[in-house]
Amino acid sequence: MIKSMTGFGKTHFLNEELNFDLEVKTVNSRFLDINVRMPYQLNFLEDKINKLIKKYISRGRVDIFIRSKNKSIGNTAIKVNLDLAKDMGEKLKVIADQAGISKERINLSDILRNEDVLVFEPEELDDDFLATIVLGQLEEVLKELVEMRKEEGKNLHKDLSSNLKDLKENLDKVKDLATDIKQEIKDKLYKSISENIDSKLVDEDRLAAEIVYYADKQDINEEITRLYSHIDQFNKYLEAEGPIGKKLDFISQEMLRETNTIASKSQKIELINTTIEMKTIIEKIKEQVQNIE
């Protein structure tokens, strides 16, 4: 089953020691691109986080946010440097006197601007404890996110199947229109040459060979056969397991290439109009494929 590269998952964890939000967002990308933002206390988990993500996600940009209301992920003790606060208060009064400023304008916030007055010291937490909690929460979020990607994949599967059906129907029209095209080209070339060139000056064998050559150059049966094959292959990959986005992207490019070749060889207005419709459908397919893992 195909999976979209778009997904979202979020959780909040709270106990006596920890309080944090964990959020994962994924969008389409050519490769697996992992970006993690978390409190410095969890930096030792970066490799384990990356390995866990790769267990569930093969392709796409993955943004992970682990946030806490405080700078640290656990409880924080606040220590006050009273000596420094008193000293700052006295110094501010001296400055106010010297500058002719009312002492009433000095307030507590002026002292607290000094980061050394209030010192936030996070509680020391065991690394194994942190790893168990954080990785466990992350795995639950990843499971939720993968389910979302699967649901979006079902919608993509439905749209792609519909577009492939439309493409095949148009290709069937091209095949019908091209049934006698080679003979038509030969007849048209022979008639044009016969009407404009003195038959006494024409080598009939050479003329026949040239007509066959130009008729072969405008024949589109090989392109039609290859395009049918590409459509069948695309349908098979839609039902395959695992990451298939890159393969589908390659096949859609090949489908567009064959369609462009058919269009460049075509002279019938019906054929040209049908190939224009086919290229429009393939462009839709290519856009949809960009979001498949």
ABEGO torsion letter per residue (X at the ends): XBBBABBBBBBBBBBAABBBBBBBBBBBBABBBBBBBBBAAAAAAAAAAAAAAAAABABEBBBBBBBBABABABBBBBBBBAAAAAAAAAAAAAAAAAAGBBAAABBAAAAAABAAABBBBBBBBBAAAAAAAAAAAAAAAAAAAAAAAAAAAAAAAAAAAAAAAAAAAAAAAAAAAAAAAAAAAAAAAAAAAAAABBAAABBAAAAAAAAAAAAAAABAAAAAAAAAAAAAAAAAAAABBEBAAAAAAAAAAAAAAAAAAAAAABABAAAAAAAAAAAAAAAAAAAAAAABX
